[in-house]
Amino acid sequence: MTIKVAINGFGRIGRTILRAHYENKKKHDLAIVAINGSGNAE
C-alpha cells in the first residue's frame, strides 16, 4: 500500500526530503502528491 505524502514548505528540508525520496525510490512505498511552497503574491 502506498502512503501519500505532502511536503509543507520547499525550503532546505523540503528539498532534502524530495531528493531523498527520488534517490531511494525502490526502498519505500511513498508517493509525493503535493508540495506547498511560498511564492510571489503577484
C-alpha positions as a printed NumPy array, in Angstrom:
array([[ 0.   ,  0.   ,  0.   ],
       [ 1.367,  3.387, -0.999],
       [ 1.409,  6.17 ,  1.582],
       [ 0.6  ,  9.622,  0.171],
       [ 2.838, 12.405,  1.464],
       [ 2.579, 16.187,  1.098],
       [ 5.582, 18.434,  1.722],
       [ 4.663, 21.654,  3.52 ],
       [ 7.418, 24.106,  2.657],
       [10.003, 23.719, -0.071],
       [12.974, 25.166,  1.76 ],
       [16.131, 23.321,  2.723],
       [14.37 , 20.435,  4.473],
       [11.588, 20.07 ,  1.892],
       [14.102, 19.851, -0.96 ],
       [16.168, 17.319,  1.002],
       [13.111, 15.122,  1.605],
       [12.193, 15.204, -2.093],
       [15.766, 14.43 , -3.17 ],
       [15.999, 11.513, -0.719],
       [12.676, 10.177, -1.993],
       [13.832, 10.061, -5.609],
       [17.317,  8.751, -4.82 ],
       [15.886,  5.819, -2.801],
       [12.655,  5.207, -4.728],
       [12.751,  1.39 , -4.538],
       [13.16 ,  1.239, -0.749],
       [ 9.777,  2.604,  0.35 ],
       [ 6.135,  2.899, -0.648],
       [ 5.694,  6.672, -0.527],
       [ 4.12 ,  8.937, -3.122],
       [ 4.779, 12.685, -3.028],
       [ 1.371, 14.087, -4.008],
       [ 1.717, 17.799, -3.156],
       [ 4.337, 20.424, -2.392],
       [ 3.326, 23.672, -0.697],
       [ 5.94 , 26.368, -1.186],
       [ 5.82 , 30.117, -0.764],
       [ 5.776, 32.292, -3.837],
       [ 5.109, 35.805, -5.038],
       [ 1.711, 37.375, -4.373],
       [ 1.51 , 38.548, -7.994]])
